[in-house]
Amino acid sequence: MSGTVSVDLPWFARATRKIGAPLAFGAALAMSVPGEIHLAEVAGWSSGFATLMPVCVSVYAASAAVMADVARRFNLPGKVSAQVGAVLALILAILAQDISHLIQLDYMNTSAVLVAAVSAIPGLVVAHLLHMGRGPRETAIEVEAPDVPEVAEDQEDGQLSLIDMETGEARRRGKRGRKPAVAPEEVQAAADRLKAEKKKVTGTTLAEALGVAPRTGTRYLGQVSADAEAAS
């Protein structure tokens, strides 16, 4: 059975995450701006529109990376193509800098192929972002959650109780917890009833059938899915 552990990071690690990483991110975006604007000008855009190229390249690459990671973590539609697109976006951001500097230092000249490729960037960015923006109609989605112990707070003394999801036994320094967990057999029986009633088995419907919180129902849904995969 998996669980979570609280880790107290040292001050310099916290400072790196809160200050160092954002500063490096901002500096990298700022340094990429001149090269991408120059590349847009080489492709024929006027200076006004050329200033938008960094948004289409560097900002897009950063956004694509975040959206692809979210799609992978929560198993959203199109997660594979989102990850592939994020990698290509990163390659595009790197090549834009290289090509712009090579042209500025007279190591290479522009060409019809280069102009056509750069001109296609905005359209490709729009298409990929629209693709990654797809999602389920519901504002809250059902995802499989690991089968971890539930931590509940004892209202009397504020101490924590650890509820064992498999056995329903609660232990907190030798004391009983507030609420026993639902046995796996009862969870499976509730899922079977929902299927017999031709209702979709989700975390919400499972929670209503068992009389538990929606978050707990989502956890039980992961348990049902794992049992189904094991049986198959």
C-alpha positions in Angstrom: 0.0 0.0 0.0 1.4 3.4 -1.0 1.4 6.5 1.0 2.8 10.0 1.2 5.6 11.4 3.3 6.1 15.1 4.3 9.6 16.3 3.5 10.9 19.6 5.0 13.2 21.1 2.4 16.3 23.1 3.4 16.0 26.9 3.1 18.3 27.0 0.0 16.1 24.4 -1.8 13.0 26.4 -1.0 14.7 29.6 -2.2 15.7 27.9 -5.4 12.2 26.9 -6.2 10.5 30.2 -5.2 13.1 32.7 -6.4 15.9 31.0 -8.5 13.7 29.1 -10.9 11.3 32.0 -11.8 14.3 34.3 -12.3 16.0 31.9 -14.6 12.8 31.4 -16.5 12.3 35.1 -17.0 15.9 35.6 -18.0 15.7 32.8 -20.6 12.5 34.3 -22.1 14.0 37.8 -22.2 17.2 36.6 -23.9 15.2 34.7 -26.5 13.2 37.8 -27.6 15.8 39.5 -29.9 16.6 36.4 -31.9 13.0 35.4 -32.5 12.1 39.0 -33.5 15.0 39.1 -35.9 13.9 35.7 -37.4 10.4 37.1 -37.9 11.8 40.2 -39.7 13.9 38.0 -41.9 10.8 36.0 -42.9 9.1 39.3 -43.9 7.0 40.5 -41.0 7.0 44.2 -40.2 8.6 45.3 -37.0 5.2 45.6 -35.2 4.1 42.0 -35.9 7.6 40.6 -35.6 7.6 41.5 -31.9 4.9 38.9 -31.4 7.1 36.0 -32.5 8.6 35.4 -29.0 5.1 34.6 -27.8 4.6 32.1 -30.7 7.9 30.4 -29.9 9.3 30.7 -26.4 6.1 31.3 -24.5 4.3 28.7 -26.6 7.1 26.2 -25.8 6.8 26.8 -22.1 3.0 26.6 -22.2 3.1 23.4 -24.3 5.4 21.7 -21.8 3.1 22.5 -18.9 0.0 21.4 -20.7 1.6 18.2 -21.9 2.7 17.4 -18.3 -0.8 17.9 -17.0 -2.3 15.8 -19.8 0.1 13.0 -18.9 -0.5 13.2 -15.1 -4.3 13.2 -15.4 -4.6 10.9 -18.5 -6.4 13.5 -20.6 -7.3 13.0 -24.2 -4.5 13.5 -26.7 -1.8 13.2 -24.1 0.7 11.4 -26.4 0.4 14.0 -29.2 0.6 16.8 -26.6 3.9 15.4 -25.3 5.3 15.1 -28.9 4.2 18.6 -29.7 5.8 19.9 -26.5 9.1 18.4 -27.5 8.8 19.8 -31.0 8.0 23.2 -29.5 11.2 23.1 -27.5 13.2 22.1 -30.6 11.6 25.0 -32.4 12.6 27.5 -29.7 16.2 26.3 -29.8 16.5 26.3 -33.6 15.0 29.8 -33.8 17.8 31.2 -31.7 20.5 29.2 -33.6 19.3 30.2 -37.0 18.8 33.9 -36.1 22.3 34.2 -34.7 23.9 32.3 -37.6 22.2 34.8 -40.0 23.2 37.8 -37.9 26.9 36.7 -37.9 26.9 35.9 -41.7 27.4 32.2 -41.2 24.3 31.5 -43.3 21.8 33.4 -45.5 18.1 33.3 -45.6 16.3 31.2 -48.2 12.8 30.5 -49.5 12.6 27.3 -47.4 13.5 29.2 -44.2 11.0 32.0 -44.9 8.2 29.4 -45.6 9.1 27.5 -42.4 9.1 30.6 -40.2 5.9 31.9 -41.8 4.1 28.6 -40.8 4.9 28.9 -37.1 1.8 30.9 -36.0 -0.6 28.5 -37.8 1.1 25.5 -36.3 1.1 27.0 -32.8 -2.6 27.8 -33.0 -3.4 24.2 -34.2 -1.4 22.6 -31.5 -2.7 24.7 -28.7 -6.3 24.1 -29.8 -5.6 20.4 -29.8 -4.1 20.4 -26.3 -6.9 22.5 -25.0 -9.4 19.7 -25.6 -10.9 18.2 -22.5 -13.9 16.6 -21.1 -17.2 18.5 -20.9 -17.3 18.3 -17.1 -15.4 20.9 -15.1 -14.3 18.1 -12.7 -12.9 15.0 -14.2 -12.6 11.5 -12.8 -9.1 10.1 -12.6 -7.7 7.0 -11.0 -6.1 7.7 -7.6 -3.6 5.5 -5.8 -5.0 3.3 -3.0 -3.5 5.2 0.0 -4.5 5.3 3.6 -7.0 8.0 4.5 -6.0 10.5 7.1 -8.8 11.8 9.3 -8.8 14.3 12.2 -10.2 13.4 15.5 -12.5 16.2 16.5 -11.9 15.6 20.3 -8.2 16.2 20.5 -7.2 17.2 17.0 -4.8 14.3 16.6 -4.6 12.3 13.4 -6.2 8.9 12.8 -4.9 6.5 10.1 -7.7 4.5 8.4 -6.5 1.3 6.7 -8.3 1.1 3.4 -8.1 -2.6 3.1 -9.0 -3.9 6.5 -11.1 -0.9 7.8 -9.1 -0.9 11.0 -8.1 2.5 12.3 -5.0 3.1 14.5 -4.0 6.3 16.2 -1.6 5.7 19.0 -3.6 2.8 20.1 -7.0 4.5 19.7 -9.9 4.0 17.3 -10.5 6.4 14.4 -13.7 8.1 13.7 -15.0 6.3 10.7 -14.2 2.8 9.4 -13.4 2.3 5.8 -15.7 0.5 3.4 -14.7 -3.1 2.8 -13.5 -3.9 -0.8 -16.5 -6.3 -1.2 -19.0 -3.6 -0.4 -17.2 -1.2 -2.9 -17.4 -3.9 -5.6 -21.0 -4.6 -4.8 -21.9 -1.0 -5.1 -20.2 -0.7 -8.5 -22.1 -3.8 -9.7 -25.4 -2.3 -8.6 -24.6 0.9 -10.5 -23.8 -1.2 -13.6 -27.0 -3.2 -13.2 -28.9 0.1 -13.1 -27.1 1.2 -16.3 -25.4 4.1 -14.4 -21.9 5.2 -15.1 -19.5 4.1 -12.4 -17.6 7.3 -11.4 -16.1 8.6 -8.2 -19.2 10.7 -7.6 -21.8 8.0 -8.3 -19.8 5.5 -6.2 -19.6 8.0 -3.3 -23.4 8.4 -3.4 -24.0 4.7 -3.4 -21.6 4.2 -0.5 -22.5 7.3 1.5 -19.0 8.7 1.5 -17.4 11.9 0.4 -16.7 12.4 -3.4 -13.0 12.3 -2.9 -13.2 9.0 -1.1 -15.5 7.7 -3.9 -12.8 8.6 -6.4 -10.3 6.6 -4.4 -12.6 3.7 -4.3 -13.0 4.0 -8.1 -9.3 3.5 -8.4 -9.6 0.3 -6.3 -12.4 -1.0 -8.5 -10.4 -0.3 -11.6 -7.4 -2.0 -10.2 -9.4 -5.1 -9.3 -10.9 -5.2 -12.8 -7.5 -5.1 -14.4 -6.2 -7.8 -12.1 -9.2 -10.0 -12.9 -8.6 -9.6 -16.6 
